[in-house]
Amino acid sequence: MTTLTGKTALVTGSTSGIGLGIALSLAKAGANVVLNGFGDASKVIAEVEQFGGKVGHHPADVSNPQQIAEMIAYAEREFGGVDILVNNAGIQHVAAVEDFPLERWDSIIAINLSSVFHSTRLCLPRMRAKNWGRIINIASVHGQVGSVGKAAYVAAKHGVIGLTKVVGLETATTQVTCNAICPGWVLTPLVQKQIDDRAATGIDPQQAQHDLLAEKQPSLEFVTPPQLGELVLFLCSEAGSQVRGAAWNIDGGWLAQ
């Protein structure tokens, strides 16, 4: 089992869903954890604290570079810095290109792509100074393929994979690694809404879920947050130390088609 005792992990967008699953896996492995997300985080903090490490929370809006800087400063002040950075925060909007609201485009690019750049550039100097660090970007299968109606999301996730490759190359002679994880369908609130929308047309909810998976994911099973958390732990381990600049698919066979 990967042991991360003494390391501090910052996971953006980690008060629910994928981010929380990853935070829990890191905490189980002994890491201190800085959570990030809006609202009252007391219940989530308690959930992560049960594994014995130090846990904090910063409510930074990661669409705002200044607030990202304040979050990194908080981690440095309260935890001694960030050893493991998981860029997970993301939002979605679906519309045809010609109808895509400009403010939605800007917010998706800011949260899904620009925040990855800002948090990475701010965490890298300390990682380089310590000659150890892990930067793990939660991209998507949509970083490698397109889908109708998801122009901003697909563009941002393609950008995340490109940025991952650059950082992986720039840190190649150090003990800092940078990689991307590309999940397929994960049963998050965003995906549940798509199932609910199908069910609202009169389809049985189980059939609606099956139909959604069948369109893209040959396994007909969702990827789970704990599975993503275990992959993060592998990338943090010595066994993952030569995985650099990779885009790792965990998608039930979506991209094998």
SULCORFEN-V313724 format. One record per run of one state. SS is the DSSP state (@ for helix, = for strand, . for the rest). FROM is the first residue (numbers start at 1). LEN is the number of residues. If there is no record, write none. Layout:
ss | from | len
SS | FROM | LEN
SS | FROM | LEN
//
This chain:
ss | from | len
. | 1 | 7
= | 8 | 4
. | 12 | 5
@ | 17 | 12
. | 29 | 3
= | 32 | 5
. | 37 | 5
@ | 42 | 8
. | 50 | 5
= | 55 | 4
. | 59 | 6
@ | 65 | 15
. | 80 | 4
= | 84 | 4
. | 88 | 7
= | 95 | 1
. | 96 | 1
@ | 97 | 3
. | 100 | 2
@ | 102 | 29
. | 131 | 2
= | 133 | 6
. | 139 | 2
@ | 141 | 3
. | 144 | 6
= | 150 | 1
@ | 151 | 20
. | 171 | 5
= | 176 | 8
. | 184 | 2
= | 186 | 1
. | 187 | 2
@ | 189 | 11
. | 200 | 5
@ | 205 | 12
. | 217 | 6
= | 223 | 1
. | 224 | 1
@ | 225 | 12
. | 237 | 1
@ | 238 | 3
. | 241 | 6
= | 247 | 4
. | 251 | 3
@ | 254 | 3
. | 257 | 1
//
